[in-house]
Amino acid sequence: MILNTVVKQIASLFIISVIGFYCGKKDIIDENFSNQLSKLLLEVTLPLLIISSFSFTYERAIVNNIVKAFIYAVLIFAITPLMVKPLLMKIGKEKRDVLQFAMVFSNCGFMGFPITQSIFGNEGIIYASIFNMVFNIFVWTYGIMLFSEIKTIREIGKILKNPGIISALIGILIMIFSIKVPSVFQDAMKAVGGLTTPISMLIIGSLLSKSNFKNLINDASMYYGTFIKLLFIPAALYIVSIFLKENSIVMKTFILMQAMPAGATTSLFAENFNKGKEYSVFIVSLSTLFSMLTIPLIIKFCL
């Protein structure tokens, strides 16, 4: 059942990217259209997806676990960059920045949610939602810093004003004050936010259609990065959980979320900032492909 869910999610991603590949080859999605789609995602669909993800209900009995989930998620996103940075020092800066983004930010939404639910049920989804919320805060701060050259306080201020951070703050207020968003607005946000994954995979497919496969396939750094993302990071988190004697569903959920492949956000940011576009596409594609083998291993030996 679990393996079947993993395979279905990965197959779905690849089918959409193949459609994007066809659209790229036929110039249905050309470079200009791809840039516009990226802006649509980063400024409209992704922020709405973020806001809608904060609207979840929970039982008072698991409030302590929810607090624990917030603390653990923040620690994971604060420590993971420090952990992987030394492992990437010998790789060129542009590739290193793309790899570091891919290592830290996984496909915890489209793939992480259904797989988590199949293993831990609705309680797992609550913790996955919290993980995803912290993910969004870090991706719109630390993530943007990796792709842009931050030199002044004013530039940092601009980052804090971006749609991702604003939407995360709105979502936090909705959750903290239990604000009931009218169902018509909630449904609209979910519908538009739900476009994020399919459109992002279409973009990835279109970028693949214009990539130099030979040069990229022979690049050892991609396979090295994929190993770190899919096996080293979740295994390290598992070892930490053993050391701390922490065997809760919260920790298991986060180990699983970190075992997901590189998120499509990697390619979206690379496209938007025009930095390592081809390289980012292959990292996302390669890690997604290999995750079909590694996720069942993590489930078997680490959960």
Residue, then its C-alpha position, 0 to 999 in steps of 0.5 A: m500500500i505504502l509502496n504503491t502510494v510512492v510509485k503513484q506520486i512519482a509517476s504522476l510527477f513524471i507524466i506531467s513533466v513529460i507533457g511539459f517536455y512536449c510543450g517545450k519541444k513544440d514551443i507551446i511553452d517558450e522561454n518567455f512563457s516559462n518566465q511568466l509561468s514562474k512569476l505566476l507561481l511565485e507571486v500568486t499560486l504558491p502564496l495562496l497554497i501557503i495560506s490555505s495550508f494553515s487552515f487545519t483543525y486539531e484536537r486539544a489532546i495533541v497540543n503538546n505534540i503541535v508545539k513540539a512539531f514547531i520546535y523540531a521543524v525550526l531546528i531542522f531547517a536551521i541545522t540542515p543548511l549547516m550540516v550540508k554546506p561542508l559536504l558541498m564545499k568542493i563544488g562550484k558556487e552556482k551549482r553549490d547554491v542550487l544543490q544546497f537549496a535542493m538539499v534543504f527544501s524537499n517535495c514535502g507537499f505534493m509527495g510528502f502529504p499523501i505518503t505521510q497520510s498513508i503511514f500515520g493517518n490524519e495526525g501525521i498530516i497535522y505535523a506535516s502541515i506544520f513542517n510545510m508551514v516552517f518550510n515556507i517561511f525558510v524558503w522565502t528567506y534563506g532560500i531566496m538568499l541562496f539564489s540572490e546576492i544580498k548586500t544591504i539591509r534594504e535588500i533584506g527588507k525587500i525579501l521580507k516583503n515578498p509574497g511568500i513571507i506575507s502569505a506565511l504571516i497571514g497563515i500564522l495569524i489565521m491559525i493562531f487566532s482560529i480565524k474561520v475563512p469563509s468556505v468560498f474563499q478557502d475553496a478558491m485559494k485551494a483551487v488556485g494553490g493546487l495549480t502550483t505542482p502541475i504548473s511547476m512540473l510543466i515548467i521543469g519538463s519544458l526546461l528539460s526539452k532545451s537542456n544539454f542532456k549529455n553534459l548534465i548526465n555525466d556530472a557526478s555532483m548531481y548523483y552526489g547531491t541526490f545521495i545526500k538528499l535522499l539517504f544521508i539527511p534522513a539517516a542523520l535525522y534518524i540517528v539524532s532521534i535515536f541519540l535523543k530517544e525521540n520516537s514520537i510520530v512527530m519525529k517520524t513524520f519529519i524524517l519521512m518529509q526529509a526523505m522526499p526528493a528535491g522540491a520543484t521550488t528548486s527549479l522555480f527559483a533557479e528559473n526566476f533568478n536565472k541561476g543554474k536552470e538546467y542543473s536544477v531541473f536535473i537535480v529535481s528530476l534525478s532525485t524524484l526518480f531515485s526516491m522510488l527506491t530510497i523512500p521505501l528503504i527509509i520507511k523500512f529501516c528508519l520508521 
